[in-house]
Amino acid sequence: MKPWPASSVKQGLRSSLYLLGLTYQGFGLILVAFSLLALAWQEDVRGFALGAVLGLGLGRLLQVLGHPEVQPRRAEVFASVALLWVLVPALGAVPYWLSGGLPYLDALFEAVSGFTTTGATILADFGQFGRALFLWRSFTQWMGGIGIVVLFLVVFPQLQVAGRQAFFAESTGIEKEKLTPRLRHTAQAVLQVYVALTALGILAYWGAGVPFFEALANALTTTPAGGFSPNPQSFAQYTPLAQWLGSLFMFLAGVNFLLQYRLIFGREVKPVLRDAEFRAYTLLVVLASALLALYLYTHHLYGVEASLRHAFFQVISIVTTTGFASVDFAQWVVPAQAILVALMFVGGSAGSGAGGIKVVRWLLLFGLLRREITRTLHPQAVLPLRLGQRVVSEEALRQVSVFIFLYTVLFGAGVMVLTLLEGDFVVAFTASAQAIGNIGPGLGAVGPMASYADLHPLSKGVLILQMWAGRIEILPVVLLFSPELWRRLR
């Protein structure tokens, strides 16, 4: 094993400090804007003001200690991204704590759920928050959905090497596709699609009869597949048209943003139609929705249109890990609930706002299984695994296998701990599944019309850990605790 030179470690840490410092300063400025907004609405400004002071002050200190042009090593990049997704919610929790009156653990839970786009709320009384806090709550999901590093790459070009490496560590999916020669242009392309979908969502919801503030807040949490709504009944109190539109925009939120960029700005239809993941994602949504609609029509008092509407809405909401609800599905028959629980382990497309395992990983896992069965019958056969027209590398297949294994282990550990703490297996199973998949609602006491407020403090801590690990796709978290990573030069 080759140890790292102390000087190299120190230099690499400077790039990490710079990235964290610049991010904190950025959020400090955002919190200044929210402070002014709270003042204009005559609401409690203390939480936003303190957050702004902490963000700007600590951010400046970290930036001075760091440097943007230093070449970081892989361990430092992973550490930076993992710490960024801890420290940013820690700062984002301050408004909930000071202005919202939540205990800090609950405030941190809400902030982590927001930035990771999970949508699991600790809020039992929606009258406890003013408009500024609800808008902050939605905005955290909008920021988290596109990726903190992606957004700051566009705003702060001086991130340079550290920003580029952190982009790849933060991005989801099995391969990090580059649409344009320059990474900053790729981030801008993603941001264009992201902003366009958000703006269209605001107008569509408002036109469908949703009050403007709620239309704004819901659109900010639809595009990132987040699920925080300022309405305690989520989409259940909105018009059928608003629910159909919600299904459409959630579906788009689960599609690879770069694929959408090609379609919208490049007028390229063939890449979309030929994309194996998109076809599988669409087929899954249609088949699962049809099956669920059949159960709703035959076992509940829904007509044909209502059965289809609620089925498509909830299937898309769970598959994309958005977590909105058009109805309290915790009251449905068990087979209907089982369909939704199974979908919690699917996820949307890689490169989208959706969380979860991702459709592409399941395609590769099933392809790997089929190949191994064939290889058992034909040991000498050369069997490259293809995804569409591309041959998938063995390294990518190993990464998929390791990811799904770690995902399963972390999920199972969460279920065991939560069952011991809560004494309810349904709550433990669905809460663990939603947290690591960044989904939001579970069943039972953590159903779509309930909250996580009454859980044991340790249960909240476990779910915070799972939401954090799920958002950065687990491996950086595991690597942080691996002595090998810090001993070897990668």
ZAMARGU-4260 file (C-alpha; in steps of 0.2 Angstrom, whole numbers, plus 5000, padded with zeros to 4 digits):
<rodrens>
0) 5000/5000/5000 | 5006/5017/4995 | 5002/5030/5009 | 4998/5048/5004 | 5011/5061/5006
5) 5005/5073/5020 | 5008/5088/5008 | 4996/5080/4995 | 4983/5077/5008 | 4984/5095/5015
10) 4983/5102/4997 | 4968/5091/4992 | 4959/5096/5008 | 4961/5114/5003 | 4950/5111/4987
15) 4937/5103/4998 | 4937/5117/5010 | 4935/5129/4996 | 4920/5120/4989 | 4911/5119/5006
20) 4915/5137/5009 | 4908/5143/4993 | 4893/5133/4995 | 4889/5139/5012 | 4891/5157/5006
25) 4879/5154/4992 | 4866/5147/5004 | 4870/5162/5016 | 4865/5174/5001 | 4849/5164/4998
30) 4845/5165/5016 | 4847/5184/5016 | 4834/5184/5002 | 4822/5173/5012 | 4825/5185/5027
35) 4819/5200/5017 | 4804/5189/5011 | 4799/5185/5029 | 4800/5203/5033 | 4789/5208/5019
40) 4776/5195/5024 | 4778/5201/5043 | 4784/5183/5048 | 4797/5177/5060 | 4814/5182/5052
45) 4826/5176/5066 | 4829/5159/5059 | 4833/5165/5041 | 4844/5179/5048 | 4854/5168/5059
50) 4856/5155/5045 | 4862/5169/5033 | 4875/5175/5046 | 4881/5157/5049 | 4882/5153/5030
55) 4891/5169/5026 | 4903/5169/5040 | 4908/5151/5040 | 4908/5150/5021 | 4920/5165/5020
60) 4932/5156/5033 | 4932/5140/5024 | 4935/5149/5007 | 4950/5158/5014 | 4957/5142/5021
65) 4954/5133/5004 | 4959/5135/4986 | 4949/5132/4970 | 4963/5125/4959 | 4971/5112/4969
70) 4969/5094/4962 | 4959/5084/4975 | 4961/5065/4977 | 4946/5053/4976 | 4944/5051/4994
75) 4944/5070/4997 | 4931/5072/4983 | 4919/5059/4991 | 4922/5066/5008 | 4918/5083/5001
80) 4902/5078/4993 | 4896/5067/5008 | 4900/5081/5020 | 4892/5094/5009 | 4876/5084/5010
85) 4877/5084/5029 | 4882/5102/5032 | 4870/5111/5020 | 4855/5103/5029 | 4862/5107/5046
90) 4862/5125/5040 | 4845/5123/5032 | 4838/5117/5048 | 4841/5134/5057 | 4825/5142/5050
95) 4814/5127/5055 | 4822/5127/5072 | 4821/5146/5077 | 4807/5152/5066 | 4796/5137/5065
100) 4798/5131/5083 | 4804/5114/5080 | 4816/5105/5091 | 4833/5104/5082 | 4832/5085/5078
105) 4815/5088/5070 | 4821/5103/5061 | 4836/5093/5054 | 4825/5079/5049 | 4814/5091/5039
110) 4829/5099/5031 | 4838/5083/5027 | 4821/5077/5020 | 4820/5093/5009 | 4838/5093/5002
115) 4838/5074/4998 | 4821/5077/4990 | 4813/5063/5001 | 4797/5072/5006 | 4795/5064/5023
120) 4788/5077/5034 | 4790/5079/5053 | 4776/5093/5052 | 4760/5087/5061 | 4752/5105/5062
125) 4754/5114/5045 | 4748/5130/5054 | 4764/5131/5063 | 4774/5137/5048 | 4771/5154/5038
130) 4773/5156/5020 | 4791/5160/5020 | 4795/5143/5029 | 4784/5134/5017 | 4793/5142/5002
135) 4810/5138/5010 | 4804/5120/5012 | 4800/5119/4994 | 4815/5128/4988 | 4827/5116/4998
140) 4819/5102/4987 | 4821/5111/4971 | 4840/5114/4975 | 4843/5096/4981 | 4834/5089/4966
145) 4846/5096/4953 | 4861/5094/4964 | 4870/5107/4975 | 4886/5105/4965 | 4877/5105/4948
150) 4869/5122/4952 | 4885/5130/4960 | 4895/5124/4945 | 4884/5135/4934 | 4884/5150/4946
155) 4902/5149/4951 | 4914/5144/4937 | 4929/5147/4948 | 4926/5129/4956 | 4936/5122/4942
160) 4944/5105/4946 | 4936/5102/4963 | 4919/5107/4956 | 4921/5095/4941 | 4926/5080/4951
165) 4913/5083/4964 | 4900/5084/4950 | 4904/5066/4945 | 4904/5060/4963 | 4887/5068/4966
170) 4878/5063/4950 | 4867/5048/4950 | 4867/5034/4938 | 4879/5020/4932 | 4889/5031/4920
175) 4891/5050/4920 | 4886/5055/4903 | 4893/5071/4896 | 4882/5080/4883 | 4893/5094/4879
180) 4913/5095/4879 | 4913/5107/4894 | 4906/5101/4910 | 4899/5118/4915 | 4889/5118/4898
185) 4882/5101/4903 | 4876/5108/4920 | 4868/5123/4911 | 4859/5111/4899 | 4852/5101/4914
190) 4847/5118/4923 | 4838/5124/4907 | 4827/5109/4907 | 4825/5110/4926 | 4819/5128/4925
195) 4808/5125/4910 | 4799/5111/4918 | 4797/5121/4935 | 4790/5136/4926 | 4778/5125/4916
200) 4772/5117/4932 | 4768/5133/4940 | 4758/5139/4926 | 4749/5122/4923 | 4744/5120/4942
205) 4739/5138/4943 | 4728/5136/4928 | 4720/5120/4935 | 4713/5130/4950 | 4728/5128/4962
210) 4730/5144/4972 | 4746/5153/4966 | 4757/5151/4981 | 4753/5132/4982 | 4756/5131/4963
215) 4773/5138/4965 | 4777/5128/4980 | 4771/5112/4972 | 4780/5115/4956 | 4796/5118/4965
220) 4794/5101/4973 | 4787/5091/4958 | 4802/5094/4946 | 4815/5087/4958 | 4803/5073/4963
225) 4802/5079/4980 | 4785/5079/4986 | 4784/5093/4999 | 4767/5102/4998 | 4761/5116/5008
230) 4744/5108/5008 | 4742/5095/5022 | 4732/5084/5011 | 4745/5085/4997 | 4735/5084/4980
235) 4720/5076/4987 | 4711/5093/4989 | 4715/5099/4971 | 4705/5097/4955 | 4706/5081/4945
240) 4714/5091/4931 | 4728/5097/4943 | 4730/5078/4948 | 4732/5073/4930 | 4744/5087/4927
245) 4754/5082/4943 | 4755/5064/4935 | 4762/5072/4919 | 4775/5083/4928 | 4781/5069/4940
250) 4783/5057/4925 | 4794/5070/4917 | 4804/5072/4933 | 4808/5054/4932 | 4815/5055/4914
255) 4834/5058/4911 | 4836/5077/4910 | 4849/5076/4897 | 4838/5065/4886 | 4824/5079/4888
260) 4837/5092/4883 | 4840/5083/4867 | 4821/5082/4864 | 4817/5100/4869 | 4832/5110/4863
265) 4840/5098/4850 | 4823/5092/4842 | 4831/5074/4843 | 4816/5062/4845 | 4826/5046/4840
270) 4837/5046/4856 | 4822/5046/4867 | 4813/5032/4858 | 4828/5021/4857 | 4833/5024/4875
275) 4831/5007/4884 | 4829/5014/4901 | 4815/5026/4895 | 4805/5012/4886 | 4806/5001/4902
280) 4801/5016/4913 | 4786/5020/4903 | 4781/5002/4901 | 4782/4999/4920 | 4772/5015/4923
285) 4758/5009/4911 | 4757/4991/4917 | 4758/4995/4936 | 4745/5009/4934 | 4733/4997/4924
290) 4734/4984/4937 | 4732/4996/4951 | 4717/5004/4943 | 4709/4987/4941 | 4710/4984/4960
295) 4703/5002/4964 | 4689/5000/4952 | 4684/4982/4959 | 4688/4985/4977 | 4684/5003/4980
300) 4670/5016/4976 | 4679/5024/4962 | 4673/5026/4944 | 4683/5022/4929 | 4691/5040/4927
305) 4695/5041/4946 | 4702/5024/4946 | 4714/5028/4932 | 4718/5045/4939 | 4723/5039/4956
310) 4732/5024/4950 | 4743/5034/4937 | 4746/5047/4950 | 4751/5036/4964 | 4761/5024/4953
315) 4771/5038/4945 | 4773/5047/4962 | 4781/5031/4970 | 4791/5026/4955 | 4799/5043/4953
320) 4801/5044/4972 | 4791/5061/4972 | 4779/5056/4986 | 4764/5066/4983 | 4747/5059/4986
325) 4730/5061/4977 | 4721/5050/4990 | 4726/5042/5007 | 4732/5026/4999 | 4735/5019/5017
330) 4716/5015/5017 | 4717/5005/5001 | 4716/4986/5001 | 4732/4976/5004 | 4735/4971/4986
335) 4734/4989/4980 | 4746/4994/4994 | 4758/4980/4990 | 4759/4986/4972 | 4765/5003/4978
340) 4777/4995/4991 | 4785/4985/4977 | 4787/5001/4967 | 4797/5009/4981 | 4812/4998/4976
345) 4812/5003/4958 | 4816/5022/4956 | 4816/5033/4941 | 4829/5035/4927 | 4847/5039/4930
350) 4851/5057/4928 | 4833/5063/4933 | 4827/5071/4949 | 4821/5054/4955 | 4829/5043/4968
355) 4829/5025/4972 | 4839/5011/4964 | 4835/5017/4946 | 4827/5008/4931 | 4843/5006/4922
360) 4851/4996/4937 | 4837/4984/4937 | 4839/4982/4918 | 4857/4978/4920 | 4854/4966/4935
365) 4841/4956/4925 | 4853/4956/4910 | 4867/4950/4921 | 4855/4936/4928 | 4850/4931/4910
370) 4868/4930/4905 | 4874/4919/4919 | 4860/4907/4916 | 4866/4906/4897 | 4884/4905/4903
375) 4879/4890/4914 | 4873/4881/4898 | 4887/4887/4887 | 4903/4889/4898 | 4914/4894/4883
380) 4902/4907/4875 | 4907/4926/4874 | 4892/4935/4880 | 4894/4954/4881 | 4879/4963/4890
385) 4871/4976/4880 | 4860/4990/4885 | 4851/4996/4869 | 4866/4998/4857 | 4879/5000/4870
390) 4890/4986/4877 | 4890/4988/4896 | 4908/4987/4904 | 4911/4974/4917 | 4916/4988/4929
395) 4898/4995/4927 | 4891/4978/4931 | 4901/4976/4946 | 4896/4994/4952 | 4877/4989/4950
400) 4879/4973/4959 | 4888/4982/4974 | 4876/4996/4974 | 4861/4985/4975 | 4869/4974/4989
405) 4873/4989/4999 | 4856/4996/4996 | 4848/4980/5002 | 4859/4979/5018 | 4856/4997/5023
410) 4837/4995/5020 | 4837/4978/5030 | 4847/4986/5045 | 4835/5001/5045 | 4820/4989/5046
415) 4827/4979/5060 | 4832/4995/5071 | 4815/5003/5067 | 4805/4988/5071 | 4814/4987/5088
420) 4811/5005/5092 | 4793/5007/5085 | 4786/4989/5088 | 4777/4990/5071 | 4784/4980/5056
425) 4773/4989/5043 | 4779/5006/5049 | 4797/5000/5050 | 4797/4992/5033 | 4789/5006/5023
430) 4798/5020/5033 | 4815/5012/5029 | 4811/5009/5011 | 4805/5027/5008 | 4820/5034/5017
435) 4833/5025/5008 | 4824/5028/4992 | 4820/5046/4995 | 4801/5043/4993 | 4792/5051/5007
440) 4776/5043/5013 | 4775/5025/5020 | 4760/5016/5027 | 4752/5015/5044 | 4757/5029/5056
445) 4769/5036/5043 | 4756/5036/5029 | 4753/5049/5016 | 4742/5060/5027 | 4752/5057/5043
450) 4769/5063/5048 | 4785/5056/5056 | 4783/5067/5072 | 4779/5054/5084 | 4793/5042/5080
455) 4807/5038/5093 | 4821/5051/5092 | 4833/5036/5087 | 4821/5031/5073 | 4822/5049/5066
460) 4841/5048/5067 | 4841/5031/5058 | 4830/5039/5044 | 4841/5054/5043 | 4856/5043/5040
465) 4846/5033/5027 | 4840/5048/5018 | 4857/5055/5017 | 4865/5039/5011 | 4851/5036/4998
470) 4853/5053/4990 | 4872/5051/4987 | 4869/5033/4982 | 4877/5025/4997 | 4895/5021/4991
475) 4902/5038/4996 | 4895/5035/5014 | 4903/5017/5014 | 4919/5023/5007 | 4921/5037/5021
480) 4922/5023/5034 | 4934/5012/5024 | 4952/5013/5030 | 4958/5007/5013 | 4952/5022/5004
485) 4962/5033/5015 | 4978/5023/5014 | 4979/5020/4996 | 4983/5032/4982 | 4969/5031/4969
</rodrens>
